[in-house]
Amino acid sequence: MSDAAAVPYRYETTRHAGELAADPAFSALAPGASSGVAVVVAGRLMTLRRHGNLAFAELRDWTGSIQLFADRSGTADFGGLTDRSLGDWVGAEGEVVRTRRGELSVRVARWTLLAEARRGFGDKWRGVHDVETRYRQREVDLWANPGVRDVFLLRSAVVAGIRHFLAARGFVEVETPVLHPVASGAHARPFVTHYNALHADFYLRIALELYLKRLVVGGLERVYEIGRVFRNEGISPRHNPEFTMLELYQAYADYGDIMELTEEMVAAAARATVGATTLTYQGRVLDLTPPWRRATLEELIEEHTGEVLRLELGADELRRRARALGVRVEEADGPGKVLVEVFDKRVEAGLFDPVFVTDYPKEVSPLARDHRSRPGYVERFEAIVAGRELANAFSELADPDEQRRRLVAQMAARAAGDEEAMALDEEFLRALEHGMPPTGGLGVGIDRLVMVLADRANIREVVLFPALRPFPAGDDAGRDAAS
């Protein structure tokens, strides 16, 4: 049975392990009784123990586990089965029974080796606890640690739920380029690559925004994309350089409309995955039920610091007050940037319940439309949930002349040393000259949304393969995870 040539090219099962365990047809089976139902199952051997002429094993597939029950008199190649290693993939055929000790089982008549596990990965009793191993060898983590697979099944359900929510509201899903000739659309440092055929440097996209707004210009009035974006930044519990964003744009809408869409979409994702809009996150009750609170940036700063900070105070006074609050700011920082720094460092982490933080300074929002009643501000919000930014949205700036002025100012900031300032994208500006209707836009961090719904505090727990330092040359990247 260990000959690789004997491993079949396909193996047809009739039931999944988790389905059998949950099937009410078998719940009434008395201890020691047989069902008369024959099944074929497959999965990994997670435990294996032999008691004389009997053997018991846990077989796990992606739906759950079922016990295999084998005996020397009724199981073909009984000795071969009991010699298998933990982690081996096997298929088993037999009748569904309940053992005398009351365990629902498949009584194995025949079994087939489907793959050998040449490296251990920890069993259900020990698991794998080394963080480096868990993240670097996610294939091991998924089997060895209960609950990990559930997180990623939840993640898949979140994305599916968002797609369903948006489709029901007339949004069209699209795909836009990952390689951009200009790094723009967000404040971030890009990853650079060289496009040999075009003899030019390109950038892994830092945002989805500009191409999607060009599609609104082209007449796609409700459009969205869920895709990977890349920012050449540090790694933290909240940041991974490669992450997943949802961006959407809705013509004839403003940021007030997008607030309503955001809270309804997050609530729908919660109901679809955890069954309710009230859940527990890191030991605290978190209520995602709409409507969420709306509050301006300055109102929240005053609530949490006691300081009344306004743009009208001017850059010098704002810098002085920020430093008094223990916030590091630079002499070149304008009043808008100082306000946002104070919010980021002294307020954001303390906002646990969902809140839309509204009305950001124009200085730090080059793609948002001027506020209709507050000079110096724009119609922008960030949705803060459980102390972190979950979403960012604008009434989108559609005036090509004003947009050019804003991006030229960004270029000046870049020339002065701000590596995260936006570049000027002439193709985007040309598109705006064809005319873009009033539009509301939204960006949502899918990873962070999953963190909330899965009750995980570290982004690497919800990214299948997070960014890690490469193994040094000669290191054993495939070392036994159970060692």
Secondary structure, DSSP 8 states (H G I E B T S, - for coil): ---GGGS-S----S--HHHHHH-GGGTT--TT-EEEEEEEEEEEEEEEEEETTEEEEEEEETTEEEEEEEETTTSTTHHHHHT--TT-EEEEEEEEEE-TTS-EEEEEEEEEEEE---S----TTT----HHHHHHTHHHHHHHSTTHHHHHHHHHHHHHHHHHHHHHTT-EE----SEESS--SSSS---EEEEGGGTEEEEE-S-SHHHHHHHHHTT-SEEEEEEEEE-----BTTB-SEEEEEEEEEET--HHHHHHHHHHHHHHHHHHHTSSSEEEETTEEEE--SS-EEEEHHHHHHHHHS----GGG-HHHHHHHHHHTT----TT--HHHHHHHHHHHHTGGG--S-EEEEEEEGGG-TTB-B-SSSTTEEEEEEEEETTEEEEEEEEB---HHHHHHHHHHHHHHHHTT-TTS----HHHHHHHTT---SEEEEEEEHHHHHHHHHT-SSGGGTSSS-------TT--TT--TT-
